[in-house]
Amino acid sequence: IDLSLLDAKVEEICAKILHTFPDCFTKTIQELRKPKLNAWNANKENSRGWLGLNMMTEARTGFRAFNEGPKDDREIDFVALRQALAKGAPWTAELIESLIPKAGH
């Protein structure tokens, strides 16, 4: 993949930032982040709960697939997951293991 255009644009933006007041630039970034921070603060309690649960199921499975799967196949079998859940299968270590791509398959 040729990333030269992206590299050139990054260099251009960095050069612009270099020629600004550091504190003013920091304040600008903080102001741009405020809506995201406000949304997080309004939802962080239930988001933390959801994330905690998700890390035990979907996220755990996805992270393991990415980390352990072959370089060209790092996604779980989403169809098998949906089929298992539709049949009432619980999230177990065995289910997670069955969804993770294996080398040579």
Buried (B, 14 or more C-beta within 10 A) or exposed (E): EEEEEEEEEEEEEEEEEEEEEEEEEEEEEEEEEEEEEEEEEEEEEEEEEEEEEEEEBBEBBBEBBEEEBEEEEBEBBEEEBEEBEEEEBEBEEEBBEBBBBEEEE
